[in-house]
Structure formats: structure tokens, C-alpha cells
Amino acid sequence: MGQKLLNFWQQPIVNFIGRTIIYFVILLILLYLYDYSGIGSPKFIYNEF
């Protein structure tokens, strides 16, 4: 079974689609973490005093 899975993954189109999905998921996670950190949000007014 492991050899069949390895042969399936080594097909160029399957490899390309798999890597594309993995990179897309990583990009979504990074965008979520950036939004969650609040970097783009305005500062709280009392932090400046």
C-alpha cells in the first residue's frame, strides 16, 4: 500500500495540486495569524499617555 501511495504522489499533476493546496493552507493560516495579532488596528488611546 505504501508503494502505491508513493507512486500516486509522484505523478506530476497530483504533486502539483497537493503542493498548491498545502501552500494555500499555509497562506491562510499566516493571514489569520496576522489579522489576529491586531497589527493593522488603531492603537488604544490610553496607551499613549
N, CA, C, O and CB atoms as a CASP TS submission, in Angstrom:
PFRMAT TS
TARGET T0000
AUTHOR 0000-0000-0000
METHOD Language model
MODEL 1
PARENT N/A
ATOM      1  N   MET     1       0.822  -1.192   0.000  1.00  0.00           N
ATOM      2  CA  MET     1       0.000   0.000   0.000  1.00  0.00           C
ATOM      3  C   MET     1       0.870   1.262   0.000  1.00  0.00           C
ATOM      4  O   MET     1       0.527   2.245  -0.658  1.00  0.00           O
ATOM      5  CB  MET     1      -0.937  -0.005   1.209  1.00  0.00           C
ATOM      6  N   GLY     2       1.976   1.246   0.721  1.00  0.00           N
ATOM      7  CA  GLY     2       2.857   2.399   0.757  1.00  0.00           C
ATOM      8  C   GLY     2       3.456   2.713  -0.601  1.00  0.00           C
ATOM      9  O   GLY     2       3.622   3.879  -0.961  1.00  0.00           O
ATOM     10  N   GLN     3       3.781   1.667  -1.357  1.00  0.00           N
ATOM     11  CA  GLN     3       4.352   1.859  -2.688  1.00  0.00           C
ATOM     12  C   GLN     3       3.320   2.456  -3.645  1.00  0.00           C
ATOM     13  O   GLN     3       3.662   3.283  -4.490  1.00  0.00           O
ATOM     14  CB  GLN     3       4.880   0.527  -3.240  1.00  0.00           C
ATOM     15  N   LYS     4       2.056   2.037  -3.514  1.00  0.00           N
ATOM     16  CA  LYS     4       1.003   2.600  -4.368  1.00  0.00           C
ATOM     17  C   LYS     4       0.809   4.076  -4.074  1.00  0.00           C
ATOM     18  O   LYS     4       0.637   4.884  -4.988  1.00  0.00           O
ATOM     19  CB  LYS     4      -0.322   1.844  -4.170  1.00  0.00           C
ATOM     20  N   LEU     5       0.837   4.424  -2.793  1.00  0.00           N
ATOM     21  CA  LEU     5       0.677   5.821  -2.414  1.00  0.00           C
ATOM     22  C   LEU     5       1.854   6.658  -2.906  1.00  0.00           C
ATOM     23  O   LEU     5       1.673   7.784  -3.367  1.00  0.00           O
ATOM     24  CB  LEU     5       0.534   5.947  -0.897  1.00  0.00           C
ATOM     25  N   LEU     6       3.048   6.108  -2.806  1.00  0.00           N
ATOM     26  CA  LEU     6       4.232   6.810  -3.283  1.00  0.00           C
ATOM     27  C   LEU     6       4.180   7.010  -4.795  1.00  0.00           C
ATOM     28  O   LEU     6       4.509   8.088  -5.290  1.00  0.00           O
ATOM     29  CB  LEU     6       5.496   6.041  -2.897  1.00  0.00           C
ATOM     30  N   ASN     7       3.773   5.992  -5.519  1.00  0.00           N
ATOM     31  CA  ASN     7       3.651   6.112  -6.978  1.00  0.00           C
ATOM     32  C   ASN     7       2.577   7.121  -7.356  1.00  0.00           C
ATOM     33  O   ASN     7       2.732   7.872  -8.320  1.00  0.00           O
ATOM     34  CB  ASN     7       3.329   4.749  -7.606  1.00  0.00           C
ATOM     35  N   PHE     8       1.479   7.136  -6.587  1.00  0.00           N
ATOM     36  CA  PHE     8       0.406   8.094  -6.867  1.00  0.00           C
ATOM     37  C   PHE     8       0.897   9.520  -6.634  1.00  0.00           C
ATOM     38  O   PHE     8       0.611  10.406  -7.439  1.00  0.00           O
ATOM     39  CB  PHE     8      -0.831   7.802  -5.986  1.00  0.00           C
ATOM     40  N   TRP     9       1.638   9.758  -5.538  1.00  0.00           N
ATOM     41  CA  TRP     9       2.117  11.101  -5.208  1.00  0.00           C
ATOM     42  C   TRP     9       3.165  11.589  -6.198  1.00  0.00           C
ATOM     43  O   TRP     9       3.308  12.796  -6.393  1.00  0.00           O
ATOM     44  CB  TRP     9       2.693  11.122  -3.802  1.00  0.00           C
ATOM     45  N   GLN    10       3.898  10.678  -6.826  1.00  0.00           N
ATOM     46  CA  GLN    10       4.970  11.072  -7.743  1.00  0.00           C
ATOM     47  C   GLN    10       4.467  11.461  -9.131  1.00  0.00           C
ATOM     48  O   GLN    10       5.255  11.883  -9.977  1.00  0.00           O
ATOM     49  CB  GLN    10       5.961   9.949  -7.872  1.00  0.00           C
ATOM     50  N   GLN    11       3.175  11.326  -9.368  1.00  0.00           N
ATOM     51  CA  GLN    11       2.630  11.796 -10.643  1.00  0.00           C
ATOM     52  C   GLN    11       2.680  13.327 -10.634  1.00  0.00           C
ATOM     53  O   GLN    11       2.336  13.951  -9.631  1.00  0.00           O
ATOM     54  CB  GLN    11       1.155  11.271 -10.871  1.00  0.00           C
ATOM     55  N   PRO    12       3.104  13.929 -11.737  1.00  0.00           N
ATOM     56  CA  PRO    12       3.318  15.386 -11.743  1.00  0.00           C
ATOM     57  C   PRO    12       2.074  16.204 -11.386  1.00  0.00           C
ATOM     58  O   PRO    12       2.168  17.170 -10.628  1.00  0.00           O
ATOM     59  CB  PRO    12       3.808  15.812 -13.098  1.00  0.00           C
ATOM     60  N   ILE    13       0.919  15.830 -11.920  1.00  0.00           N
ATOM     61  CA  ILE    13      -0.285  16.629 -11.670  1.00  0.00           C
ATOM     62  C   ILE    13      -0.735  16.498 -10.214  1.00  0.00           C
ATOM     63  O   ILE    13      -1.189  17.477  -9.621  1.00  0.00           O
ATOM     64  CB  ILE    13      -1.423  16.198 -12.618  1.00  0.00           C
ATOM     65  N   VAL    14      -0.617  15.322  -9.642  1.00  0.00           N
ATOM     66  CA  VAL    14      -1.001  15.104  -8.246  1.00  0.00           C
ATOM     67  C   VAL    14      -0.036  15.862  -7.330  1.00  0.00           C
ATOM     68  O   VAL    14      -0.458  16.475  -6.350  1.00  0.00           O
ATOM     69  CB  VAL    14      -1.009  13.579  -7.902  1.00  0.00           C
ATOM     70  N   ASN    15       1.228  15.818  -7.645  1.00  0.00           N
ATOM     71  CA  ASN    15       2.237  16.522  -6.864  1.00  0.00           C
ATOM     72  C   ASN    15       1.977  18.029  -6.899  1.00  0.00           C
ATOM     73  O   ASN    15       2.050  18.692  -5.865  1.00  0.00           O
ATOM     74  CB  ASN    15       3.650  16.204  -7.393  1.00  0.00           C
ATOM     75  N   PHE    16       1.679  18.567  -8.068  1.00  0.00           N
ATOM     76  CA  PHE    16       1.420  19.994  -8.217  1.00  0.00           C
ATOM     77  C   PHE    16       0.180  20.415  -7.436  1.00  0.00           C
ATOM     78  O   PHE    16       0.213  21.417  -6.721  1.00  0.00           O
ATOM     79  CB  PHE    16       1.257  20.352  -9.691  1.00  0.00           C
ATOM     80  N   ILE    17      -0.899  19.674  -7.562  1.00  0.00           N
ATOM     81  CA  ILE    17      -2.135  20.020  -6.864  1.00  0.00           C
ATOM     82  C   ILE    17      -1.950  19.892  -5.353  1.00  0.00           C
ATOM     83  O   ILE    17      -2.442  20.733  -4.601  1.00  0.00           O
ATOM     84  CB  ILE    17      -3.296  19.122  -7.339  1.00  0.00           C
ATOM     85  N   GLY    18      -1.258  18.869  -4.903  1.00  0.00           N
ATOM     86  CA  GLY    18      -1.018  18.687  -3.476  1.00  0.00           C
ATOM     87  C   GLY    18      -0.200  19.822  -2.886  1.00  0.00           C
ATOM     88  O   GLY    18      -0.536  20.349  -1.825  1.00  0.00           O
ATOM     89  N   ARG    19       0.864  20.196  -3.565  1.00  0.00           N
ATOM     90  CA  ARG    19       1.697  21.304  -3.068  1.00  0.00           C
ATOM     91  C   ARG    19       0.936  22.622  -3.091  1.00  0.00           C
ATOM     92  O   ARG    19       1.086  23.437  -2.180  1.00  0.00           O
ATOM     93  CB  ARG    19       2.978  21.430  -3.904  1.00  0.00           C
ATOM     94  N   THR    20       0.126  22.842  -4.114  1.00  0.00           N
ATOM     95  CA  THR    20      -0.665  24.067  -4.197  1.00  0.00           C
ATOM     96  C   THR    20      -1.632  24.165  -3.024  1.00  0.00           C
ATOM     97  O   THR    20      -1.782  25.234  -2.433  1.00  0.00           O
ATOM     98  CB  THR    20      -1.434  24.122  -5.525  1.00  0.00           C
ATOM     99  N   ILE    21      -2.282  23.069  -2.685  1.00  0.00           N
ATOM    100  CA  ILE    21      -3.221  23.069  -1.563  1.00  0.00           C
ATOM    101  C   ILE    21      -2.482  23.316  -0.250  1.00  0.00           C
ATOM    102  O   ILE    21      -2.958  24.075   0.594  1.00  0.00           O
ATOM    103  CB  ILE    21      -3.992  21.734  -1.500  1.00  0.00           C
ATOM    104  N   ILE    22      -1.340  22.692  -0.076  1.00  0.00           N
ATOM    105  CA  ILE    22      -0.568  22.879   1.156  1.00  0.00           C
ATOM    106  C   ILE    22      -0.118  24.334   1.297  1.00  0.00           C
ATOM    107  O   ILE    22      -0.237  24.910   2.379  1.00  0.00           O
ATOM    108  CB  ILE    22       0.657  21.941   1.173  1.00  0.00           C
ATOM    109  N   TYR    23       0.395  24.934   0.222  1.00  0.00           N
ATOM    110  CA  TYR    23       0.840  26.326   0.283  1.00  0.00           C
ATOM    111  C   TYR    23      -0.330  27.269   0.524  1.00  0.00           C
ATOM    112  O   TYR    23      -0.186  28.262   1.237  1.00  0.00           O
ATOM    113  CB  TYR    23       1.563  26.710  -1.007  1.00  0.00           C
ATOM    114  N   PHE    24      -1.486  26.970  -0.060  1.00  0.00           N
ATOM    115  CA  PHE    24      -2.666  27.802   0.139  1.00  0.00           C
ATOM    116  C   PHE    24      -3.117  27.753   1.600  1.00  0.00           C
ATOM    117  O   PHE    24      -3.485  28.780   2.170  1.00  0.00           O
ATOM    118  CB  PHE    24      -3.806  27.350  -0.790  1.00  0.00           C
ATOM    119  N   VAL    25      -3.089  26.577   2.199  1.00  0.00           N
ATOM    120  CA  VAL    25      -3.471  26.444   3.611  1.00  0.00           C
ATOM    121  C   VAL    25      -2.489  27.206   4.500  1.00  0.00           C
ATOM    122  O   VAL    25      -2.907  27.875   5.444  1.00  0.00           O
ATOM    123  CB  VAL    25      -3.522  24.951   4.026  1.00  0.00           C
ATOM    124  N   ILE    26      -1.197  27.114   4.212  1.00  0.00           N
ATOM    125  CA  ILE    26      -0.199  27.855   4.983  1.00  0.00           C
ATOM    126  C   ILE    26      -0.432  29.356   4.853  1.00  0.00           C
ATOM    127  O   ILE    26      -0.333  30.085   5.840  1.00  0.00           O
ATOM    128  CB  ILE    26       1.225  27.494   4.518  1.00  0.00           C
ATOM    129  N   LEU    27      -0.740  29.823   3.651  1.00  0.00           N
ATOM    130  CA  LEU    27      -1.013  31.240   3.431  1.00  0.00           C
ATOM    131  C   LEU    27      -2.237  31.686   4.223  1.00  0.00           C
ATOM    132  O   LEU    27      -2.220  32.761   4.823  1.00  0.00           O
ATOM    133  CB  LEU    27      -1.218  31.520   1.940  1.00  0.00           C
ATOM    134  N   LEU    28      -3.295  30.881   4.235  1.00  0.00           N
ATOM    135  CA  LEU    28      -4.485  31.225   5.006  1.00  0.00           C
ATOM    136  C   LEU    28      -4.178  31.292   6.504  1.00  0.00           C
ATOM    137  O   LEU    28      -4.669  32.183   7.196  1.00  0.00           O
ATOM    138  CB  LEU    28      -5.596  30.207   4.742  1.00  0.00           C
ATOM    139  N   ILE    29      -3.379  30.364   7.000  1.00  0.00           N
ATOM    140  CA  ILE    29      -3.004  30.374   8.415  1.00  0.00           C
ATOM    141  C   ILE    29      -2.210  31.638   8.749  1.00  0.00           C
ATOM    142  O   ILE    29      -2.445  32.261   9.784  1.00  0.00           O
ATOM    143  CB  ILE    29      -2.179  29.115   8.767  1.00  0.00           C
ATOM    144  N   LEU    30      -1.278  32.017   7.886  1.00  0.00           N
ATOM    145  CA  LEU    30      -0.491  33.229   8.124  1.00  0.00           C
ATOM    146  C   LEU    30      -1.358  34.487   8.089  1.00  0.00           C
ATOM    147  O   LEU    30      -1.170  35.392   8.903  1.00  0.00           O
ATOM    148  CB  LEU    30       0.624  33.341   7.089  1.00  0.00           C
ATOM    149  N   LEU    31      -2.294  34.548   7.163  1.00  0.00           N
ATOM    150  CA  LEU    31      -3.192  35.697   7.109  1.00  0.00           C
ATOM    151  C   LEU    31      -4.071  35.764   8.348  1.00  0.00           C
ATOM    152  O   LEU    31      -4.323  36.850   8.870  1.00  0.00           O
ATOM    153  CB  LEU    31      -4.058  35.637   5.856  1.00  0.00           C
ATOM    154  N   TYR    32      -4.540  34.620   8.823  1.00  0.00           N
ATOM    155  CA  TYR    32      -5.350  34.585  10.037  1.00  0.00           C
ATOM    156  C   TYR    32      -4.537  35.056  11.242  1.00  0.00           C
ATOM    157  O   TYR    32      -5.029  35.840  12.053  1.00  0.00           O
ATOM    158  CB  TYR    32      -5.892  33.166  10.281  1.00  0.00           C
ATOM    159  N   LEU    33      -3.311  34.588  11.361  1.00  0.00           N
ATOM    160  CA  LEU    33      -2.477  34.993  12.486  1.00  0.00           C
ATOM    161  C   LEU    33      -2.138  36.484  12.426  1.00  0.00           C
ATOM    162  O   LEU    33      -2.057  37.142  13.464  1.00  0.00           O
ATOM    163  CB  LEU    33      -1.194  34.165  12.512  1.00  0.00           C
ATOM    164  N   TYR    34      -1.940  37.016  11.227  1.00  0.00           N
ATOM    165  CA  TYR    34      -1.665  38.446  11.086  1.00  0.00           C
ATOM    166  C   TYR    34      -2.879  39.264  11.508  1.00  0.00           C
ATOM    167  O   TYR    34      -2.739  40.276  12.195  1.00  0.00           O
ATOM    168  CB  TYR    34      -1.271  38.783   9.636  1.00  0.00           C
ATOM    169  N   ASP    35      -4.053  38.836  11.104  1.00  0.00           N
ATOM    170  CA  ASP    35      -5.272  39.540  11.474  1.00  0.00           C
ATOM    171  C   ASP    35      -5.538  39.403  12.970  1.00  0.00           C
ATOM    172  O   ASP    35      -6.006  40.352  13.599  1.00  0.00           O
ATOM    173  CB  ASP    35      -6.463  39.009  10.669  1.00  0.00           C
ATOM    174  N   TYR    36      -5.254  38.258  13.539  1.00  0.00           N
ATOM    175  CA  TYR    36      -5.495  38.009  14.956  1.00  0.00           C
ATOM    176  C   TYR    36      -4.570  38.845  15.841  1.00  0.00           C
ATOM    177  O   TYR    36      -4.943  39.213  16.955  1.00  0.00           O
ATOM    178  CB  TYR    36      -5.312  36.527  15.266  1.00  0.00           C
ATOM    179  N   SER    37      -3.379  39.143  15.355  1.00  0.00           N
ATOM    180  CA  SER    37      -2.419  39.903  16.165  1.00  0.00           C
ATOM    181  C   SER    37      -2.820  41.358  16.313  1.00  0.00           C
ATOM    182  O   SER    37      -2.354  42.027  17.235  1.00  0.00           O
ATOM    183  CB  SER    37      -1.035  39.820  15.554  1.00  0.00           C
ATOM    184  N   GLY    38      -3.659  41.862  15.444  1.00  0.00           N
ATOM    185  CA  GLY    38      -4.130  43.242  15.555  1.00  0.00           C
ATOM    186  C   GLY    38      -3.108  44.271  15.132  1.00  0.00           C
ATOM    187  O   GLY    38      -3.155  45.404  15.611  1.00  0.00           O
ATOM    188  N   ILE    39      -2.194  43.926  14.263  1.00  0.00           N
ATOM    189  CA  ILE    39      -1.155  44.868  13.829  1.00  0.00           C
ATOM    190  C   ILE    39      -1.771  46.045  13.072  1.00  0.00           C
ATOM    191  O   ILE    39      -1.318  47.179  13.227  1.00  0.00           O
ATOM    192  CB  ILE    39      -0.114  44.153  12.942  1.00  0.00           C
ATOM    193  N   GLY    40      -2.773  45.795  12.275  1.00  0.00           N
ATOM    194  CA  GLY    40      -3.371  46.857  11.476  1.00  0.00           C
ATOM    195  C   GLY    40      -4.405  47.672  12.217  1.00  0.00           C
ATOM    196  O   GLY    40      -4.915  48.646  11.663  1.00  0.00           O
ATOM    197  N   SER    41      -4.737  47.319  13.445  1.00  0.00           N
ATOM    198  CA  SER    41      -5.782  48.027  14.180  1.00  0.00           C
ATOM    199  C   SER    41      -5.219  49.306  14.804  1.00  0.00           C
ATOM    200  O   SER    41      -4.025  49.389  15.089  1.00  0.00           O
ATOM    201  CB  SER    41      -6.388  47.116  15.270  1.00  0.00           C
ATOM    202  N   PRO    42      -6.082  50.301  15.014  1.00  0.00           N
ATOM    203  CA  PRO    42      -5.605  51.535  15.652  1.00  0.00           C
ATOM    204  C   PRO    42      -5.227  51.287  17.109  1.00  0.00           C
ATOM    205  O   PRO    42      -5.731  50.365  17.749  1.00  0.00           O
ATOM    206  CB  PRO    42      -6.679  52.634  15.569  1.00  0.00           C
ATOM    207  N   LYS    43      -4.333  52.124  17.617  1.00  0.00           N
ATOM    208  CA  LYS    43      -3.878  51.968  18.997  1.00  0.00           C
ATOM    209  C   LYS    43      -4.965  52.421  19.972  1.00  0.00           C
ATOM    210  O   LYS    43      -5.776  53.297  19.672  1.00  0.00           O
ATOM    211  CB  LYS    43      -2.579  52.766  19.232  1.00  0.00           C
ATOM    212  N   PHE    44      -4.951  51.816  21.110  1.00  0.00           N
ATOM    213  CA  PHE    44      -5.860  52.217  22.176  1.00  0.00           C
ATOM    214  C   PHE    44      -5.410  53.579  22.692  1.00  0.00           C
ATOM    215  O   PHE    44      -4.216  53.795  22.898  1.00  0.00           O
ATOM    216  CB  PHE    44      -5.894  51.155  23.331  1.00  0.00           C
ATOM    217  N   ILE    45      -6.350  54.498  22.902  1.00  0.00           N
ATOM    218  CA  ILE    45      -5.999  55.891  23.172  1.00  0.00           C
ATOM    219  C   ILE    45      -5.166  56.054  24.460  1.00  0.00           C
ATOM    220  O   ILE    45      -4.313  56.939  24.521  1.00  0.00           O
ATOM    221  CB  ILE    45      -7.268  56.726  23.272  1.00  0.00           C
ATOM    222  N   TYR    46      -5.394  55.230  25.471  1.00  0.00           N
ATOM    223  CA  TYR    46      -4.707  55.427  26.735  1.00  0.00           C
ATOM    224  C   TYR    46      -3.288  54.837  26.738  1.00  0.00           C
ATOM    225  O   TYR    46      -2.549  55.025  27.705  1.00  0.00           O
ATOM    226  CB  TYR    46      -5.520  54.814  27.851  1.00  0.00           C
ATOM    227  N   ASN    47      -2.908  54.140  25.689  1.00  0.00           N
ATOM    228  CA  ASN    47      -1.560  53.608  25.622  1.00  0.00           C
ATOM    229  C   ASN    47      -0.527  54.711  25.357  1.00  0.00           C
ATOM    230  O   ASN    47       0.663  54.505  25.592  1.00  0.00           O
ATOM    231  CB  ASN    47      -1.479  52.541  24.542  1.00  0.00           C
ATOM    232  N   GLU    48      -0.958  55.856  24.880  1.00  0.00           N
ATOM    233  CA  GLU    48      -0.041  56.918  24.513  1.00  0.00           C
ATOM    234  C   GLU    48       0.313  57.812  25.696  1.00  0.00           C
ATOM    235  O   GLU    48       1.243  58.612  25.591  1.00  0.00           O
ATOM    236  CB  GLU    48      -0.634  57.747  23.406  1.00  0.00           C
ATOM    237  N   PHE    49      -0.390  57.707  26.808  1.00  0.00           N
ATOM    238  CA  PHE    49      -0.121  58.565  27.965  1.00  0.00           C
ATOM    239  C   PHE    49       0.965  58.022  28.835  1.00  0.00           C
ATOM    240  O   PHE    49       1.306  58.631  29.849  1.00  0.00           O
ATOM    241  CB  PHE    49      -1.357  58.751  28.780  1.00  0.00           C
TER
END
